[in-house]
Amino acid sequence: MESLTLEQYRRMVDKVLEFKRLNGDLPEYAVVDGCRIKRREYIDMIERVNKFFLEMGRNPGSVDIGPIDDVPLVEKVFI
């Protein structure tokens, strides 16, 4: 998975915030439809969406899961 739809992104953010509320810290990773996204990648995604919203005044249609420093970021999780 290289990007998330806006609905997938919102579910991920809801899960991350709920985990933080319950445990006091952000989770090491978020799982969205079987794909694991590491903490630094989902934080980057949240920052990019917030910046997009502030600049464009609307939400993006999808959110790219982009690497930081060219580190692979998404791995399949089989449950």
Jmol script that loads the backbone (N, CA, C; Angstrom):
load data "model"
ATOM      1  N   MET A   1       0.854  -1.168   0.000  1.00  0.00           N
ATOM      2  CA  MET A   1       0.000   0.000   0.000  1.00  0.00           C
ATOM      3  C   MET A   1       0.898   1.229   0.000  1.00  0.00           C
ATOM      4  N   GLU A   2       0.679   2.110  -0.939  1.00  0.00           N
ATOM      5  CA  GLU A   2       1.498   3.310  -1.051  1.00  0.00           C
ATOM      6  C   GLU A   2       0.785   4.564  -0.594  1.00  0.00           C
ATOM      7  N   SER A   3      -0.532   4.470  -0.449  1.00  0.00           N
ATOM      8  CA  SER A   3      -1.292   5.621   0.024  1.00  0.00           C
ATOM      9  C   SER A   3      -2.547   5.133   0.732  1.00  0.00           C
ATOM     10  N   LEU A   4      -3.156   6.031   1.466  1.00  0.00           N
ATOM     11  CA  LEU A   4      -4.408   5.747   2.162  1.00  0.00           C
ATOM     12  C   LEU A   4      -5.487   6.665   1.615  1.00  0.00           C
ATOM     13  N   THR A   5      -6.696   6.150   1.546  1.00  0.00           N
ATOM     14  CA  THR A   5      -7.813   7.032   1.225  1.00  0.00           C
ATOM     15  C   THR A   5      -8.044   7.926   2.435  1.00  0.00           C
ATOM     16  N   LEU A   6      -8.819   8.948   2.254  1.00  0.00           N
ATOM     17  CA  LEU A   6      -9.114   9.847   3.374  1.00  0.00           C
ATOM     18  C   LEU A   6      -9.818   9.081   4.502  1.00  0.00           C
ATOM     19  N   GLU A   7     -10.697   8.148   4.145  1.00  0.00           N
ATOM     20  CA  GLU A   7     -11.391   7.354   5.163  1.00  0.00           C
ATOM     21  C   GLU A   7     -10.405   6.464   5.938  1.00  0.00           C
ATOM     22  N   GLN A   8      -9.478   5.803   5.237  1.00  0.00           N
ATOM     23  CA  GLN A   8      -8.464   4.981   5.903  1.00  0.00           C
ATOM     24  C   GLN A   8      -7.583   5.839   6.805  1.00  0.00           C
ATOM     25  N   TYR A   9      -7.198   7.001   6.311  1.00  0.00           N
ATOM     26  CA  TYR A   9      -6.366   7.920   7.080  1.00  0.00           C
ATOM     27  C   TYR A   9      -7.084   8.338   8.370  1.00  0.00           C
ATOM     28  N   ARG A  10      -8.348   8.684   8.264  1.00  0.00           N
ATOM     29  CA  ARG A  10      -9.103   9.111   9.448  1.00  0.00           C
ATOM     30  C   ARG A  10      -9.232   7.987  10.471  1.00  0.00           C
ATOM     31  N   ARG A  11      -9.458   6.749   9.988  1.00  0.00           N
ATOM     32  CA  ARG A  11      -9.520   5.608  10.913  1.00  0.00           C
ATOM     33  C   ARG A  11      -8.184   5.429  11.621  1.00  0.00           C
ATOM     34  N   MET A  12      -7.080   5.563  10.880  1.00  0.00           N
ATOM     35  CA  MET A  12      -5.755   5.420  11.468  1.00  0.00           C
ATOM     36  C   MET A  12      -5.539   6.474  12.552  1.00  0.00           C
ATOM     37  N   VAL A  13      -5.865   7.719  12.254  1.00  0.00           N
ATOM     38  CA  VAL A  13      -5.674   8.801  13.219  1.00  0.00           C
ATOM     39  C   VAL A  13      -6.551   8.562  14.451  1.00  0.00           C
ATOM     40  N   ASP A  14      -7.787   8.127  14.254  1.00  0.00           N
ATOM     41  CA  ASP A  14      -8.665   7.832  15.395  1.00  0.00           C
ATOM     42  C   ASP A  14      -8.060   6.758  16.291  1.00  0.00           C
ATOM     43  N   LYS A  15      -7.520   5.690  15.687  1.00  0.00           N
ATOM     44  CA  LYS A  15      -6.904   4.609  16.466  1.00  0.00           C
ATOM     45  C   LYS A  15      -5.671   5.102  17.222  1.00  0.00           C
ATOM     46  N   VAL A  16      -4.849   5.910  16.551  1.00  0.00           N
ATOM     47  CA  VAL A  16      -3.636   6.447  17.182  1.00  0.00           C
ATOM     48  C   VAL A  16      -4.005   7.331  18.372  1.00  0.00           C
ATOM     49  N   LEU A  17      -4.983   8.213  18.193  1.00  0.00           N
ATOM     50  CA  LEU A  17      -5.388   9.108  19.276  1.00  0.00           C
ATOM     51  C   LEU A  17      -6.034   8.355  20.433  1.00  0.00           C
ATOM     52  N   GLU A  18      -6.809   7.322  20.118  1.00  0.00           N
ATOM     53  CA  GLU A  18      -7.417   6.512  21.174  1.00  0.00           C
ATOM     54  C   GLU A  18      -6.338   5.785  21.975  1.00  0.00           C
ATOM     55  N   PHE A  19      -5.334   5.238  21.279  1.00  0.00           N
ATOM     56  CA  PHE A  19      -4.225   4.565  21.962  1.00  0.00           C
ATOM     57  C   PHE A  19      -3.499   5.549  22.884  1.00  0.00           C
ATOM     58  N   LYS A  20      -3.245   6.767  22.378  1.00  0.00           N
ATOM     59  CA  LYS A  20      -2.562   7.778  23.194  1.00  0.00           C
ATOM     60  C   LYS A  20      -3.395   8.158  24.405  1.00  0.00           C
ATOM     61  N   ARG A  21      -4.692   8.281  24.221  1.00  0.00           N
ATOM     62  CA  ARG A  21      -5.572   8.627  25.340  1.00  0.00           C
ATOM     63  C   ARG A  21      -5.536   7.542  26.416  1.00  0.00           C
ATOM     64  N   LEU A  22      -5.527   6.289  25.994  1.00  0.00           N
ATOM     65  CA  LEU A  22      -5.554   5.180  26.946  1.00  0.00           C
ATOM     66  C   LEU A  22      -4.199   4.893  27.587  1.00  0.00           C
ATOM     67  N   ASN A  23      -3.114   5.098  26.832  1.00  0.00           N
ATOM     68  CA  ASN A  23      -1.787   4.678  27.287  1.00  0.00           C
ATOM     69  C   ASN A  23      -0.812   5.822  27.564  1.00  0.00           C
ATOM     70  N   GLY A  24      -1.166   7.034  27.173  1.00  0.00           N
ATOM     71  CA  GLY A  24      -0.319   8.178  27.456  1.00  0.00           C
ATOM     72  C   GLY A  24       0.820   8.398  26.480  1.00  0.00           C
ATOM     73  N   ASP A  25       0.985   7.532  25.478  1.00  0.00           N
ATOM     74  CA  ASP A  25       2.049   7.677  24.485  1.00  0.00           C
ATOM     75  C   ASP A  25       1.540   7.166  23.148  1.00  0.00           C
ATOM     76  N   LEU A  26       2.174   7.620  22.080  1.00  0.00           N
ATOM     77  CA  LEU A  26       1.789   7.158  20.750  1.00  0.00           C
ATOM     78  C   LEU A  26       2.234   5.714  20.539  1.00  0.00           C
ATOM     79  N   PRO A  27       1.467   4.953  19.752  1.00  0.00           N
ATOM     80  CA  PRO A  27       1.874   3.574  19.477  1.00  0.00           C
ATOM     81  C   PRO A  27       3.100   3.531  18.566  1.00  0.00           C
ATOM     82  N   GLU A  28       3.841   2.438  18.623  1.00  0.00           N
ATOM     83  CA  GLU A  28       5.024   2.255  17.774  1.00  0.00           C
ATOM     84  C   GLU A  28       4.643   2.192  16.299  1.00  0.00           C
ATOM     85  N   TYR A  29       3.444   1.701  16.018  1.00  0.00           N
ATOM     86  CA  TYR A  29       2.979   1.587  14.641  1.00  0.00           C
ATOM     87  C   TYR A  29       1.453   1.586  14.629  1.00  0.00           C
ATOM     88  N   ALA A  30       0.908   1.847  13.447  1.00  0.00           N
ATOM     89  CA  ALA A  30      -0.539   1.764  13.230  1.00  0.00           C
ATOM     90  C   ALA A  30      -0.770   0.739  12.130  1.00  0.00           C
ATOM     91  N   VAL A  31      -1.830  -0.044  12.246  1.00  0.00           N
ATOM     92  CA  VAL A  31      -2.178  -1.017  11.219  1.00  0.00           C
ATOM     93  C   VAL A  31      -3.446  -0.554  10.530  1.00  0.00           C
ATOM     94  N   VAL A  32      -3.372  -0.435   9.203  1.00  0.00           N
ATOM     95  CA  VAL A  32      -4.517  -0.010   8.406  1.00  0.00           C
ATOM     96  C   VAL A  32      -4.712  -1.038   7.305  1.00  0.00           C
ATOM     97  N   ASP A  33      -5.832  -1.722   7.346  1.00  0.00           N
ATOM     98  CA  ASP A  33      -6.167  -2.739   6.341  1.00  0.00           C
ATOM     99  C   ASP A  33      -5.009  -3.704   6.083  1.00  0.00           C
ATOM    100  N   GLY A  34      -4.390  -4.174   7.157  1.00  0.00           N
ATOM    101  CA  GLY A  34      -3.330  -5.169   7.052  1.00  0.00           C
ATOM    102  C   GLY A  34      -1.938  -4.630   6.798  1.00  0.00           C
ATOM    103  N   CYS A  35      -1.777  -3.334   6.701  1.00  0.00           N
ATOM    104  CA  CYS A  35      -0.457  -2.740   6.479  1.00  0.00           C
ATOM    105  C   CYS A  35      -0.012  -1.995   7.736  1.00  0.00           C
ATOM    106  N   ARG A  36       1.225  -2.221   8.106  1.00  0.00           N
ATOM    107  CA  ARG A  36       1.801  -1.588   9.295  1.00  0.00           C
ATOM    108  C   ARG A  36       2.533  -0.314   8.873  1.00  0.00           C
ATOM    109  N   ILE A  37       2.214   0.779   9.576  1.00  0.00           N
ATOM    110  CA  ILE A  37       2.848   2.071   9.312  1.00  0.00           C
ATOM    111  C   ILE A  37       3.548   2.490  10.596  1.00  0.00           C
ATOM    112  N   LYS A  38       4.848   2.666  10.522  1.00  0.00           N
ATOM    113  CA  LYS A  38       5.642   3.008  11.705  1.00  0.00           C
ATOM    114  C   LYS A  38       5.321   4.416  12.191  1.00  0.00           C
ATOM    115  N   ARG A  39       5.651   4.635  13.477  1.00  0.00           N
ATOM    116  CA  ARG A  39       5.310   5.901  14.128  1.00  0.00           C
ATOM    117  C   ARG A  39       5.831   7.110  13.357  1.00  0.00           C
ATOM    118  N   ARG A  40       7.068   7.120  12.954  1.00  0.00           N
ATOM    119  CA  ARG A  40       7.589   8.325  12.289  1.00  0.00           C
ATOM    120  C   ARG A  40       6.912   8.575  10.952  1.00  0.00           C
ATOM    121  N   GLU A  41       6.432   7.509  10.287  1.00  0.00           N
ATOM    122  CA  GLU A  41       5.728   7.697   9.023  1.00  0.00           C
ATOM    123  C   GLU A  41       4.321   8.246   9.241  1.00  0.00           C
ATOM    124  N   TYR A  42       3.594   7.729  10.263  1.00  0.00           N
ATOM    125  CA  TYR A  42       2.248   8.270  10.455  1.00  0.00           C
ATOM    126  C   TYR A  42       2.295   9.690  11.009  1.00  0.00           C
ATOM    127  N   ILE A  43       3.322  10.032  11.781  1.00  0.00           N
ATOM    128  CA  ILE A  43       3.463  11.419  12.234  1.00  0.00           C
ATOM    129  C   ILE A  43       3.720  12.328  11.036  1.00  0.00           C
ATOM    130  N   ASP A  44       4.569  11.890  10.111  1.00  0.00           N
ATOM    131  CA  ASP A  44       4.837  12.653   8.890  1.00  0.00           C
ATOM    132  C   ASP A  44       3.558  12.824   8.074  1.00  0.00           C
ATOM    133  N   MET A  45       2.760  11.761   7.984  1.00  0.00           N
ATOM    134  CA  MET A  45       1.498  11.843   7.239  1.00  0.00           C
ATOM    135  C   MET A  45       0.561  12.871   7.872  1.00  0.00           C
ATOM    136  N   ILE A  46       0.449  12.844   9.175  1.00  0.00           N
ATOM    137  CA  ILE A  46      -0.432  13.784   9.880  1.00  0.00           C
ATOM    138  C   ILE A  46       0.037  15.220   9.650  1.00  0.00           C
ATOM    139  N   GLU A  47       1.341  15.446   9.709  1.00  0.00           N
ATOM    140  CA  GLU A  47       1.873  16.792   9.471  1.00  0.00           C
ATOM    141  C   GLU A  47       1.590  17.255   8.043  1.00  0.00           C
ATOM    142  N   ARG A  48       1.753  16.348   7.063  1.00  0.00           N
ATOM    143  CA  ARG A  48       1.497  16.722   5.668  1.00  0.00           C
ATOM    144  C   ARG A  48       0.026  17.030   5.426  1.00  0.00           C
ATOM    145  N   VAL A  49      -0.879  16.249   6.029  1.00  0.00           N
ATOM    146  CA  VAL A  49      -2.311  16.504   5.853  1.00  0.00           C
ATOM    147  C   VAL A  49      -2.697  17.825   6.505  1.00  0.00           C
ATOM    148  N   ASN A  50      -2.180  18.088   7.696  1.00  0.00           N
ATOM    149  CA  ASN A  50      -2.471  19.363   8.355  1.00  0.00           C
ATOM    150  C   ASN A  50      -1.976  20.538   7.530  1.00  0.00           C
ATOM    151  N   LYS A  51      -0.772  20.420   6.980  1.00  0.00           N
ATOM    152  CA  LYS A  51      -0.217  21.484   6.141  1.00  0.00           C
ATOM    153  C   LYS A  51      -1.074  21.671   4.892  1.00  0.00           C
ATOM    154  N   PHE A  52      -1.472  20.576   4.257  1.00  0.00           N
ATOM    155  CA  PHE A  52      -2.315  20.650   3.070  1.00  0.00           C
ATOM    156  C   PHE A  52      -3.628  21.351   3.390  1.00  0.00           C
ATOM    157  N   PHE A  53      -4.242  20.966   4.510  1.00  0.00           N
ATOM    158  CA  PHE A  53      -5.510  21.577   4.898  1.00  0.00           C
ATOM    159  C   PHE A  53      -5.361  23.073   5.131  1.00  0.00           C
ATOM    160  N   LEU A  54      -4.296  23.472   5.818  1.00  0.00           N
ATOM    161  CA  LEU A  54      -4.081  24.892   6.092  1.00  0.00           C
ATOM    162  C   LEU A  54      -3.835  25.687   4.814  1.00  0.00           C
ATOM    163  N   GLU A  55      -3.087  25.099   3.880  1.00  0.00           N
ATOM    164  CA  GLU A  55      -2.751  25.807   2.644  1.00  0.00           C
ATOM    165  C   GLU A  55      -3.896  25.801   1.633  1.00  0.00           C
ATOM    166  N   MET A  56      -4.611  24.680   1.529  1.00  0.00           N
ATOM    167  CA  MET A  56      -5.615  24.528   0.484  1.00  0.00           C
ATOM    168  C   MET A  56      -7.052  24.749   0.984  1.00  0.00           C
ATOM    169  N   GLY A  57      -7.263  24.681   2.287  1.00  0.00           N
ATOM    170  CA  GLY A  57      -8.598  24.873   2.833  1.00  0.00           C
ATOM    171  C   GLY A  57      -9.521  23.689   2.636  1.00  0.00           C
ATOM    172  N   ARG A  58      -8.966  22.543   2.278  1.00  0.00           N
ATOM    173  CA  ARG A  58      -9.771  21.334   2.102  1.00  0.00           C
ATOM    174  C   ARG A  58      -8.912  20.118   2.408  1.00  0.00           C
ATOM    175  N   ASN A  59      -9.562  18.977   2.567  1.00  0.00           N
ATOM    176  CA  ASN A  59      -8.845  17.736   2.828  1.00  0.00           C
ATOM    177  C   ASN A  59      -8.369  17.118   1.516  1.00  0.00           C
ATOM    178  N   PRO A  60      -7.236  16.415   1.541  1.00  0.00           N
ATOM    179  CA  PRO A  60      -6.785  15.725   0.333  1.00  0.00           C
ATOM    180  C   PRO A  60      -7.657  14.506   0.054  1.00  0.00           C
ATOM    181  N   GLY A  61      -7.677  14.047  -1.189  1.00  0.00           N
ATOM    182  CA  GLY A  61      -8.442  12.858  -1.542  1.00  0.00           C
ATOM    183  C   GLY A  61      -7.782  11.587  -1.064  1.00  0.00           C
ATOM    184  N   SER A  62      -6.448  11.592  -1.020  1.00  0.00           N
ATOM    185  CA  SER A  62      -5.687  10.452  -0.499  1.00  0.00           C
ATOM    186  C   SER A  62      -4.427  10.982   0.152  1.00  0.00           C
ATOM    187  N   VAL A  63      -3.794  10.134   0.962  1.00  0.00           N
ATOM    188  CA  VAL A  63      -2.590  10.538   1.678  1.00  0.00           C
ATOM    189  C   VAL A  63      -1.491   9.546   1.346  1.00  0.00           C
ATOM    190  N   ASP A  64      -0.408  10.035   0.751  1.00  0.00           N
ATOM    191  CA  ASP A  64       0.715   9.169   0.417  1.00  0.00           C
ATOM    192  C   ASP A  64       1.451   8.754   1.677  1.00  0.00           C
ATOM    193  N   ILE A  65       1.878   7.503   1.675  1.00  0.00           N
ATOM    194  CA  ILE A  65       2.728   7.010   2.747  1.00  0.00           C
ATOM    195  C   ILE A  65       4.135   7.152   2.205  1.00  0.00           C
ATOM    196  N   GLY A  66       4.787   8.268   2.524  1.00  0.00           N
ATOM    197  CA  GLY A  66       6.098   8.545   1.953  1.00  0.00           C
ATOM    198  C   GLY A  66       7.218   8.255   2.916  1.00  0.00           C
ATOM    199  N   PRO A  67       8.337   7.790   2.376  1.00  0.00           N
ATOM    200  CA  PRO A  67       9.482   7.483   3.242  1.00  0.00           C
ATOM    201  C   PRO A  67      10.154   8.736   3.783  1.00  0.00           C
ATOM    202  N   ILE A  68      10.751   8.570   4.939  1.00  0.00           N
ATOM    203  CA  ILE A  68      11.583   9.608   5.518  1.00  0.00           C
ATOM    204  C   ILE A  68      13.018   9.125   5.357  1.00  0.00           C
ATOM    205  N   ASP A  69      13.853   9.913   4.732  1.00  0.00           N
ATOM    206  CA  ASP A  69      15.248   9.536   4.484  1.00  0.00           C
ATOM    207  C   ASP A  69      15.354   8.221   3.721  1.00  0.00           C
ATOM    208  N   ASP A  70      14.415   7.979   2.801  1.00  0.00           N
ATOM    209  CA  ASP A  70      14.441   6.786   1.948  1.00  0.00           C
ATOM    210  C   ASP A  70      14.476   5.475   2.715  1.00  0.00           C
ATOM    211  N   VAL A  71      13.831   5.428   3.869  1.00  0.00           N
ATOM    212  CA  VAL A  71      13.743   4.197   4.657  1.00  0.00           C
ATOM    213  C   VAL A  71      12.437   3.505   4.279  1.00  0.00           C
ATOM    214  N   PRO A  72      12.471   2.194   3.990  1.00  0.00           N
ATOM    215  CA  PRO A  72      11.212   1.510   3.714  1.00  0.00           C
ATOM    216  C   PRO A  72      10.266   1.632   4.897  1.00  0.00           C
ATOM    217  N   LEU A  73       8.970   1.833   4.630  1.00  0.00           N
ATOM    218  CA  LEU A  73       8.100   2.163   5.727  1.00  0.00           C
ATOM    219  C   LEU A  73       6.891   1.276   5.917  1.00  0.00           C
ATOM    220  N   VAL A  74       6.462   0.578   4.919  1.00  0.00           N
ATOM    221  CA  VAL A  74       5.245  -0.199   5.057  1.00  0.00           C
ATOM    222  C   VAL A  74       5.595  -1.677   4.902  1.00  0.00           C
ATOM    223  N   GLU A  75       5.092  -2.479   5.816  1.00  0.00           N
ATOM    224  CA  GLU A  75       5.271  -3.905   5.699  1.00  0.00           C
ATOM    225  C   GLU A  75       3.935  -4.577   5.918  1.00  0.00           C
ATOM    226  N   LYS A  76       3.673  -5.631   5.184  1.00  0.00           N
ATOM    227  CA  LYS A  76       2.412  -6.361   5.296  1.00  0.00           C
ATOM    228  C   LYS A  76       2.345  -7.090   6.631  1.00  0.00           C
ATOM    229  N   VAL A  77       1.189  -7.052   7.247  1.00  0.00           N
ATOM    230  CA  VAL A  77       0.951  -7.790   8.481  1.00  0.00           C
ATOM    231  C   VAL A  77      -0.144  -8.791   8.185  1.00  0.00           C
ATOM    232  N   PHE A  78       0.142 -10.051   8.374  1.00  0.00           N
ATOM    233  CA  PHE A  78      -0.854 -11.088   8.146  1.00  0.00           C
ATOM    234  C   PHE A  78      -1.425 -11.526   9.476  1.00  0.00           C
ATOM    235  N   ILE A  79      -2.714 -11.273   9.643  1.00  0.00           N
ATOM    236  CA  ILE A  79      -3.372 -11.578  10.914  1.00  0.00           C
ATOM    237  C   ILE A  79      -4.287 -12.771  10.732  1.00  0.00           C
TER     238      ILE A  79
END
end "model"
wireframe off; spacefill off
backbone 0.3
color backbone group
